[in-house]
Amino acid sequence: MTVFRRFGEAPPLDRETSITGGTWRVPTETPVAFVYNRRNYAVMLATPADMEDFAVGFSLTERVVDEVDEISAVDIHQSMRGVELHISIAPERLERLDIRQQRRNLVGRAGCGVCGLENAETFFETLPKVAETPADIPMESLTRALGDLRAHQPLNEATKTVHGAAWAARDGAIAMVREDVGRHNALDKLIGALAREKADVASGFVLMSSRCSYEIIEKCARVGVEAVASVSGPTSFAIAKAKEANITLYCRDGKTFVRAAP
């Protein structure tokens, strides 16, 4: 069982900032460092909430570990300057990483999930097929989840500027949502939360409050998610990777959804 420990004060999630004509509540964007067995691995700019989920989800989608139980402990060090996630894993897991191919050697910006990759060939690694038969989510389920998403995003309600990643059952009932200034960070947090609860990721679908880009599909494929819906259109690369992984991809078209892949 993974042990989670917190140290230090958590920075505020949002604050009021003066702008011309009034004030605006803005989300905090802070550096979050991932340190495995005292080895620096990556720094992301993210919203400092749900750090336990972020540590687990990022570790899974980066393929540092295959299962949450391979993480023995997560120490969360928080300050006004940022967050350090000290993650303890078996030494052989760390040694199995091909650091020159995998590690992010630059700061990962909130809008870019692949900044600093040293080798562009990683974009074209074949994704695992999540299922033999593509998932089929009823249109009314997609519409229900979309209609309920806003009510599950308190930070976005306050700031109007953060992304949400939701997990919904096949009937469209939203079970959980995670928020972040970066859409891929929100998804990592959601994946971490699902993994910690031992949820069956084949039993529902992911709904993203953003467009669907390549890294959304890649992260979902790495953990076996079979269907993804997004409120905006996909990129061509996202469609190609969804077909490769046999992930059913839905995108909103006005008041309804269209099936973009496979």
C-alpha positions as CSV (number, residue, x, y, z in Angstrom):
1,M,0.0,0.0,0.0
2,T,1.3,3.4,-0.9
3,V,2.0,5.8,2.0
4,F,1.3,9.5,1.4
5,R,2.8,12.2,3.6
6,R,2.4,15.9,3.4
7,F,4.9,18.6,4.5
8,G,4.5,22.3,4.5
9,E,1.7,24.7,3.7
10,A,-0.3,24.3,0.6
11,P,-0.4,27.4,-1.7
12,P,-3.8,28.9,-2.3
13,L,-5.7,27.4,-5.3
14,D,-6.8,30.8,-6.4
15,R,-6.5,34.5,-5.4
16,E,-8.0,37.8,-6.4
17,T,-5.9,39.8,-8.8
18,S,-6.6,43.4,-9.8
19,I,-7.3,44.1,-13.4
20,T,-8.5,47.1,-15.2
21,G,-12.1,47.7,-14.2
22,G,-12.2,45.3,-11.2
23,T,-10.8,42.0,-9.9
24,W,-10.5,38.5,-11.2
25,R,-10.0,35.2,-9.3
26,V,-7.1,33.4,-11.0
27,P,-5.9,29.8,-10.4
28,T,-2.5,29.2,-9.0
29,E,0.1,27.9,-11.5
30,T,3.2,26.6,-9.7
31,P,6.2,24.3,-10.5
32,V,5.7,20.7,-9.5
33,A,8.8,18.6,-9.4
34,F,8.8,14.8,-9.7
35,V,11.7,13.2,-7.9
36,Y,12.0,9.4,-8.0
37,N,14.3,7.8,-5.4
38,R,16.1,11.2,-5.1
39,R,16.6,11.5,-8.8
40,N,15.0,14.5,-10.5
41,Y,12.8,13.5,-13.4
42,A,10.6,16.3,-14.5
43,V,9.1,19.7,-13.6
44,M,5.6,20.6,-14.6
45,L,3.7,23.8,-14.2
46,A,0.4,22.8,-12.6
47,T,-2.4,23.6,-10.2
48,P,-1.3,22.6,-6.6
49,A,-4.4,20.4,-5.9
50,D,-4.8,16.6,-5.7
51,M,-1.1,16.1,-5.6
52,E,-1.4,12.5,-4.4
53,D,-3.4,11.7,-7.6
54,F,-1.0,13.7,-9.7
55,A,2.0,11.7,-8.4
56,V,0.3,8.4,-9.1
57,G,-1.2,9.3,-12.5
58,F,2.0,10.9,-13.9
59,S,4.0,7.8,-12.8
60,L,1.6,5.5,-14.6
61,T,1.3,7.5,-17.8
62,E,5.0,8.1,-18.0
63,R,5.5,4.3,-17.5
64,V,7.7,4.8,-14.5
65,V,5.5,2.1,-12.9
66,D,2.9,-0.3,-14.2
67,E,0.7,-0.4,-11.1
68,V,0.0,2.0,-8.2
69,D,1.2,-0.7,-5.7
70,E,4.8,-0.3,-7.2
71,I,4.9,3.1,-5.5
72,S,5.8,2.6,-1.8
73,A,5.6,6.2,-0.7
74,V,4.9,9.7,-1.8
75,D,6.2,12.6,0.2
76,I,4.6,15.9,-0.8
77,H,6.7,19.0,0.1
78,Q,4.7,22.2,-0.4
79,S,5.8,25.8,-0.2
80,M,4.9,29.1,-1.7
81,R,7.7,28.5,-4.3
82,G,6.2,25.2,-5.5
83,V,5.7,21.5,-4.8
84,E,8.2,18.6,-4.8
85,L,6.8,15.1,-5.1
86,H,9.3,12.7,-3.7
87,I,8.2,9.3,-5.0
88,S,9.7,6.0,-3.7
89,I,9.8,3.1,-6.1
90,A,11.8,-0.1,-6.4
91,P,15.3,0.6,-7.6
92,E,15.0,-1.8,-10.5
93,R,12.0,0.1,-11.8
94,L,14.0,3.3,-12.0
95,E,16.9,1.6,-13.7
96,R,14.6,0.2,-16.4
97,L,13.8,3.7,-17.6
98,D,15.6,4.7,-20.7
99,I,16.3,8.1,-19.3
100,R,17.7,9.5,-22.6
101,Q,14.5,8.5,-24.4
102,Q,11.9,9.1,-21.8
103,R,12.8,11.9,-19.4
104,R,11.7,15.5,-19.9
105,N,14.8,17.6,-19.7
106,L,13.0,21.0,-19.8
107,V,10.2,22.5,-17.7
108,G,6.9,21.2,-18.9
109,R,4.6,24.1,-19.6
110,A,0.9,23.8,-18.8
111,G,-0.1,23.8,-22.4
112,C,2.4,21.2,-23.6
113,G,2.6,17.7,-22.4
114,V,5.7,16.7,-24.3
115,C,8.1,19.7,-23.8
116,G,11.7,18.7,-23.6
117,L,11.5,15.2,-25.0
118,E,15.0,14.5,-26.4
119,N,13.9,12.2,-29.2
120,A,10.9,12.9,-31.4
121,E,10.7,9.2,-32.2
122,T,8.8,8.8,-29.0
123,F,5.8,10.5,-30.7
124,F,5.5,7.5,-33.0
125,E,5.8,4.7,-30.6
126,T,3.0,2.2,-31.2
127,L,0.3,2.5,-28.6
128,P,-1.2,-0.7,-27.1
129,K,-4.7,-1.7,-28.2
130,V,-7.1,-1.2,-25.3
131,A,-9.7,-3.6,-26.7
132,E,-10.4,-5.8,-29.6
133,T,-13.9,-4.3,-30.2
134,P,-14.2,-0.4,-30.0
135,A,-16.4,0.9,-27.2
136,D,-19.8,2.3,-28.0
137,I,-21.1,5.0,-25.7
138,P,-24.8,6.0,-26.1
139,M,-25.2,9.5,-27.3
140,E,-27.6,10.3,-24.4
141,S,-24.8,9.3,-22.0
142,L,-22.3,11.7,-23.6
143,T,-24.9,14.5,-23.5
144,R,-25.7,13.8,-19.9
145,A,-22.1,13.9,-18.8
146,L,-21.5,17.1,-20.7
147,G,-24.5,18.7,-19.1
148,D,-23.3,17.8,-15.6
149,L,-19.6,18.6,-16.1
150,R,-19.8,22.3,-15.0
151,A,-21.4,21.4,-11.7
152,H,-18.4,19.2,-10.9
153,Q,-15.8,21.9,-11.6
154,P,-15.7,24.3,-8.6
155,L,-12.3,25.8,-9.4
156,N,-13.3,26.5,-13.0
157,E,-16.6,28.0,-11.7
158,A,-14.5,30.4,-9.6
159,T,-11.8,31.3,-12.2
160,K,-13.3,30.4,-15.6
161,T,-9.8,29.3,-16.7
162,V,-9.0,25.7,-15.8
163,H,-9.5,22.4,-17.5
164,G,-11.4,19.4,-16.2
165,A,-11.0,15.7,-16.8
166,A,-14.1,13.7,-15.8
167,W,-14.7,10.0,-15.4
168,A,-18.3,8.9,-16.2
169,A,-20.1,5.6,-16.2
170,R,-21.6,4.2,-19.4
171,D,-24.9,5.8,-18.5
172,G,-23.2,9.2,-18.3
173,A,-23.2,9.7,-14.5
174,I,-20.0,11.5,-13.5
175,A,-18.1,9.7,-10.8
176,M,-15.2,12.1,-10.4
177,V,-13.5,15.1,-11.8
178,R,-10.0,16.6,-11.5
179,E,-9.0,20.1,-12.5
180,D,-5.8,21.8,-13.5
181,V,-4.5,24.7,-15.6
182,G,-3.1,22.0,-17.9
183,R,-5.5,19.6,-19.6
184,H,-2.9,16.8,-19.5
185,N,-2.3,17.4,-15.8
186,A,-6.0,17.2,-15.1
187,L,-6.1,13.9,-16.9
188,D,-3.0,12.6,-15.0
189,K,-4.8,13.5,-11.7
190,L,-7.9,11.7,-12.8
191,I,-6.0,8.6,-13.9
192,G,-4.2,8.6,-10.5
193,A,-7.5,8.9,-8.6
194,L,-8.9,6.0,-10.6
195,A,-5.9,3.9,-10.0
196,R,-5.9,4.6,-6.3
197,E,-9.6,3.4,-6.1
198,K,-8.8,0.3,-8.3
199,A,-11.5,1.5,-10.7
200,D,-12.4,-0.5,-13.8
201,V,-11.4,1.9,-16.5
202,A,-13.1,-0.1,-19.2
203,S,-16.5,0.4,-17.5
204,G,-17.0,4.1,-18.6
205,F,-15.4,6.9,-20.4
206,V,-13.2,10.0,-20.0
207,L,-14.7,13.5,-20.7
208,M,-12.3,16.3,-21.3
209,S,-13.3,20.0,-21.1
210,S,-10.8,20.8,-23.8
211,R,-9.8,19.8,-27.3
212,C,-8.4,16.3,-27.6
213,S,-4.8,16.3,-28.5
214,Y,-2.3,13.5,-29.0
215,E,-1.2,13.3,-25.3
216,I,-4.7,12.8,-24.1
217,I,-5.1,9.7,-26.2
218,E,-1.6,8.4,-25.3
219,K,-2.2,8.7,-21.6
220,C,-5.6,7.0,-21.9
221,A,-4.1,4.2,-23.9
222,R,-1.4,3.5,-21.4
223,V,-3.9,2.7,-18.7
224,G,-6.6,1.0,-20.8
225,V,-9.3,3.7,-21.2
226,E,-11.5,2.6,-24.1
227,A,-13.5,5.8,-24.8
228,V,-12.7,9.5,-24.7
229,A,-15.1,12.4,-25.3
230,S,-14.0,16.1,-25.7
231,V,-15.9,19.3,-25.8
232,S,-13.8,20.6,-28.7
233,G,-12.4,19.1,-31.9
234,P,-9.5,16.7,-32.0
235,T,-6.2,17.1,-33.8
236,S,-5.3,14.8,-36.8
237,F,-2.6,13.2,-34.7
238,A,-5.1,12.5,-31.9
239,I,-7.4,10.8,-34.3
240,A,-4.6,8.7,-35.8
241,K,-3.4,7.6,-32.4
242,A,-7.0,6.8,-31.2
243,K,-7.4,4.5,-34.2
244,E,-4.1,2.9,-33.5
245,A,-5.1,2.2,-29.8
246,N,-8.7,1.3,-30.8
247,I,-10.0,4.1,-28.5
248,T,-13.4,5.4,-29.4
249,L,-13.1,9.1,-29.7
250,Y,-16.1,11.4,-29.5
251,C,-16.0,15.2,-30.1
252,R,-18.7,17.7,-29.6
253,D,-20.4,19.2,-32.7
254,G,-22.8,21.9,-31.5
255,K,-25.3,20.3,-29.1
256,T,-24.4,16.7,-29.9
257,F,-21.3,14.5,-30.4
258,V,-19.7,13.0,-33.5
259,R,-17.6,9.9,-33.5
260,A,-14.1,10.7,-34.8
261,A,-12.4,7.4,-34.3
262,P,-11.8,4.5,-34.8
